[in-house]
Amino acid sequence: MTPQDTAHRIIATNSYLTLATADRDGHPWASPVAFTSDDGIDFYWVSRPDSRHSRNLTERPEVAIVIFDSRRPLFTGEAVYLTAHAEQVALSDLTRCTEIYRRGLPELTYFTPQHLQPPNPLRLYRAHAVEASVLLADDGPDLRIPVDLPLRSDTAEFST
């Protein structure tokens, strides 16, 4: 399995990513969010605009993301690391992006475009990856291998 295939498998088989943001002064904040991705470049999640990470995005859209399976035995972890630009999905793109989010997390049928805009409390967010690497279980501690975007595989299929 190639590093690209490993990255695709990790994304396809995990429901949560860790989103790292920073406020205007650079104070860091990390949050787990349920996510989906349709193309291996754009990653979607739902959150409240008044949450700390959402407020941080309005001041500083640059984010870091880690996707990993915390159930793996010690010292056998694999992870995908991303740097990305994130934003709240614009109203003009909300219907299309909500369908992408719902397709990736079919159990969340109650999220509709109407549910993700005022006066309701939740919004849809998107991070567009600009750089990616993967941590492989067989390469020792924290040796990251750069991988190409998009993070999908044309030869391997994985289910969640």
DOMAR-312721 format. One record per residue (C-alpha): residue in one letter; chain; x, y, z. Coordinates in steps of 0.5 Angstrom, whole numbers, plus 2048, in hexadecimal, padded with zeros to 3 digits. Layout:
<nodes>
NODE   residu   chaine    px    py    pz
NODE        a        A     X     Y     Z
...
</nodes>
This chain:
<nodes>
NODE   residu   chaine    px    py    pz
NODE        m        A   800   800   800
NODE        t        A   803   807   7FE
NODE        p        A   803   80D   803
NODE        q        A   7FD   810   7FE
NODE        d        A   7F9   80A   7FF
NODE        t        A   7FA   80A   807
NODE        a        A   7F8   811   807
NODE        h        A   7F2   80F   803
NODE        r        A   7F0   80A   808
NODE        i        A   7F1   80E   80E
NODE        i        A   7ED   813   80C
NODE        a        A   7E7   80E   809
NODE        t        A   7E7   80A   810
NODE        n        A   7E7   810   815
NODE        s        A   7E1   814   817
NODE        y        A   7E5   819   81B
NODE        l        A   7EB   81E   819
NODE        t        A   7EE   823   81E
NODE        l        A   7EE   82A   81C
NODE        a        A   7F4   82E   81E
NODE        t        A   7F2   836   81E
NODE        a        A   7F5   83C   821
NODE        d        A   7F2   843   823
NODE        r        A   7F5   84A   821
NODE        d        A   7FA   84A   826
NODE        g        A   7FD   842   824
NODE        h        A   7FA   83F   82A
NODE        p        A   7F8   838   828
NODE        w        A   7F2   834   828
NODE        a        A   7F1   82D   826
NODE        s        A   7EA   829   825
NODE        p        A   7E7   823   823
NODE        v        A   7E2   823   81E
NODE        a        A   7DE   81E   81A
NODE        f        A   7E0   81F   812
NODE        t        A   7DF   81C   80B
NODE        s        A   7E3   81E   805
NODE        d        A   7E0   81C   7FE
NODE        d        A   7E7   81E   7FA
NODE        g        A   7ED   81D   7FF
NODE        i        A   7EE   824   7FF
NODE        d        A   7E8   828   802
NODE        f        A   7E6   825   809
NODE        y        A   7DF   827   80C
NODE        w        A   7DC   828   813
NODE        v        A   7D6   82B   817
NODE        s        A   7D7   830   81D
NODE        r        A   7D5   836   820
NODE        p        A   7D7   83C   81E
NODE        d        A   7D9   83F   825
NODE        s        A   7DD   839   827
NODE        r        A   7E4   83A   828
NODE        h        A   7E7   837   822
NODE        s        A   7E2   83A   81D
NODE        r        A   7E3   841   820
NODE        n        A   7EB   840   81F
NODE        l        A   7E9   83E   818
NODE        t        A   7E6   845   816
NODE        e        A   7ED   848   819
NODE        r        A   7F2   843   816
NODE        p        A   7EF   83E   811
NODE        e        A   7F6   83A   811
NODE        v        A   7F5   833   814
NODE        a        A   7F8   82D   816
NODE        i        A   7F4   826   816
NODE        v        A   7F6   81F   818
NODE        i        A   7F2   819   816
NODE        f        A   7F4   813   81A
NODE        d        A   7F1   80D   81D
NODE        s        A   7F2   80D   825
NODE        r        A   7F0   806   826
NODE        r        A   7F7   803   823
NODE        p        A   7FC   800   827
NODE        l        A   801   804   82A
NODE        f        A   807   806   825
NODE        t        A   803   803   81F
NODE        g        A   7FF   80A   81E
NODE        e        A   7FE   80C   817
NODE        a        A   7FC   813   815
NODE        v        A   7FA   819   810
NODE        y        A   7FD   820   811
NODE        l        A   7FA   825   80D
NODE        t        A   7FB   82D   80D
NODE        a        A   7F5   830   80A
NODE        h        A   7F1   837   80A
NODE        a        A   7EA   836   80D
NODE        e        A   7E4   83A   80D
NODE        q        A   7DC   83A   80E
NODE        v        A   7D9   838   808
NODE        a        A   7D5   83D   804
NODE        l        A   7CE   83D   803
NODE        s        A   7CF   83D   7FC
NODE        d        A   7D3   836   7FC
NODE        l        A   7CF   833   802
NODE        t        A   7CA   82F   7FF
NODE        r        A   7D0   82B   7FB
NODE        c        A   7D4   82B   801
NODE        t        A   7CF   828   805
NODE        e        A   7CD   823   801
NODE        i        A   7D5   821   801
NODE        y        A   7D5   821   808
NODE        r        A   7CF   81D   809
NODE        r        A   7D1   818   804
NODE        g        A   7D7   817   808
NODE        l        A   7D4   816   80E
NODE        p        A   7CD   813   80C
NODE        e        A   7CB   812   814
NODE        l        A   7CA   81A   814
NODE        t        A   7C4   81A   810
NODE        y        A   7C1   820   814
NODE        f        A   7C6   825   811
NODE        t        A   7C3   829   80B
NODE        p        A   7C5   82F   808
NODE        q        A   7BF   833   80C
NODE        h        A   7C2   830   813
NODE        l        A   7C9   833   812
NODE        q        A   7C7   83A   811
NODE        p        A   7C4   83F   815
NODE        p        A   7C0   83F   81A
NODE        n        A   7C3   838   81B
NODE        p        A   7C9   838   820
NODE        l        A   7CD   833   81B
NODE        r        A   7D1   835   815
NODE        l        A   7D5   831   810
NODE        y        A   7DD   832   80F
NODE        r        A   7E2   830   80A
NODE        a        A   7E9   82F   80A
NODE        h        A   7ED   82F   803
NODE        a        A   7F4   82B   804
NODE        v        A   7FA   82E   801
NODE        e        A   7FF   829   804
NODE        a        A   7FF   822   806
NODE        s        A   803   81D   80A
NODE        v        A   802   816   80D
NODE        l        A   805   812   813
NODE        l        A   806   80B   811
NODE        a        A   806   806   817
NODE        d        A   80C   802   814
NODE        d        A   811   808   813
NODE        g        A   812   80A   81B
NODE        p        A   810   810   81F
NODE        d        A   80D   816   81C
NODE        l        A   810   815   815
NODE        r        A   80C   818   810
NODE        i        A   80C   817   809
NODE        p        A   809   81C   804
NODE        v        A   803   81A   800
NODE        d        A   800   81D   7FA
NODE        l        A   7F9   820   7FA
NODE        p        A   7F4   81E   7F9
NODE        l        A   7F4   819   7FE
NODE        r        A   7F0   814   7FB
NODE        s        A   7F2   80D   7F7
NODE        d        A   7F0   80B   7F1
NODE        t        A   7F2   804   7F2
NODE        a        A   7EF   803   7F9
NODE        e        A   7E8   803   7FC
NODE        f        A   7E7   803   804
NODE        s        A   7E1   803   807
NODE        t        A   7DF   807   80E
</nodes>
